[in-house]
């Protein structure tokens, strides 16, 4: 498996998330801070770490070091989902 080629999708997803966050921040200042408040939530961080470790352990044998980028992305997305407020419409 080509390491550089399999890293490209991770970079595309991260760039898309950054662009989405920037546009949201321009529309409603402070929205990104509220949206990513999960970074300070203990359960959300713990769930993100568990997901990141699980991805890293299961993918290391096939993808090597590129797995770390996928693990970081998966961990961040899981933490974001777990840390979301439940009273959203």
C-alpha positions as CSV (number, residue, x, y, z in Angstrom):
1,X,0.0,0.0,0.0
2,X,1.3,3.4,-0.9
3,X,1.7,5.5,2.3
4,X,1.5,8.9,0.7
5,X,-1.5,8.0,-1.4
6,X,-3.5,6.7,1.5
7,X,-2.7,9.8,3.5
8,X,-4.4,12.1,1.0
9,X,-8.0,11.2,1.9
10,X,-7.3,12.1,5.5
11,X,-5.9,15.5,4.5
12,X,-8.9,16.1,2.3
13,X,-11.4,15.3,5.1
14,X,-9.4,17.5,7.6
15,X,-9.4,20.4,5.0
16,X,-13.1,20.0,4.4
17,X,-13.8,20.1,8.1
18,X,-11.6,23.2,8.6
19,X,-13.3,25.0,5.7
20,X,-16.7,24.1,7.1
21,X,-15.7,25.4,10.5
22,X,-14.3,28.7,9.0
23,X,-17.5,29.3,7.1
24,X,-19.6,28.6,10.2
25,X,-17.4,31.0,12.3
26,X,-17.8,33.7,9.7
27,X,-21.6,33.3,9.8
28,X,-21.9,33.1,13.6
29,X,-18.9,34.2,15.5
30,X,-18.1,31.8,18.4
31,X,-19.8,28.9,16.9
32,X,-16.7,26.8,16.5
33,X,-15.8,27.2,20.2
34,X,-19.3,26.0,21.1
35,X,-19.2,23.2,18.5
36,X,-15.8,21.8,19.6
37,X,-16.4,22.2,23.4
38,X,-16.2,18.4,23.5
39,X,-12.4,18.8,23.7
40,X,-12.8,19.7,27.4
41,X,-15.4,16.9,28.1
42,X,-13.9,14.0,29.9
43,X,-16.2,11.3,28.5
44,X,-15.8,12.6,24.9
45,X,-12.0,12.7,25.1
46,X,-12.0,9.2,26.6
47,X,-14.2,7.8,23.8
48,X,-12.0,9.6,21.2
49,X,-8.9,8.0,22.7
50,X,-10.4,4.6,22.7
51,X,-11.4,4.9,19.1
52,X,-8.0,6.2,18.1
53,X,-6.2,3.4,19.8
54,X,-8.6,0.8,18.3
55,X,-8.0,2.2,14.8
56,X,-4.2,2.4,15.3
57,X,-4.0,-1.2,16.7
58,X,-6.1,-2.8,14.0
59,X,-4.7,-0.8,11.1
60,X,-1.0,-0.8,11.9
61,X,-0.2,-4.1,10.3
62,X,-1.7,-3.1,6.9
63,X,-1.0,0.6,6.6
64,X,1.9,1.3,9.0
65,X,2.5,4.9,10.1
66,X,-0.4,6.2,8.0
67,X,-2.7,4.5,10.4
68,X,-1.8,7.2,13.0
69,X,-3.4,9.9,10.8
70,X,-6.5,7.8,10.4
71,X,-6.6,7.1,14.1
72,X,-6.3,10.8,15.0
73,X,-9.1,11.7,12.6
74,X,-11.3,8.9,13.9
75,X,-10.6,9.9,17.5
76,X,-11.5,13.5,16.8
77,X,-14.7,12.6,15.1
78,X,-15.8,10.2,17.8
79,X,-15.0,12.8,20.5
80,X,-17.0,15.4,18.5
81,X,-20.0,13.1,18.3
82,X,-19.9,11.9,21.9
83,X,-19.5,15.5,23.2
84,X,-22.4,17.0,21.3
85,X,-25.2,18.4,23.4
86,X,-28.3,16.1,23.4
87,X,-30.8,19.0,23.4
88,X,-30.0,20.0,19.8
89,X,-32.9,19.9,17.3
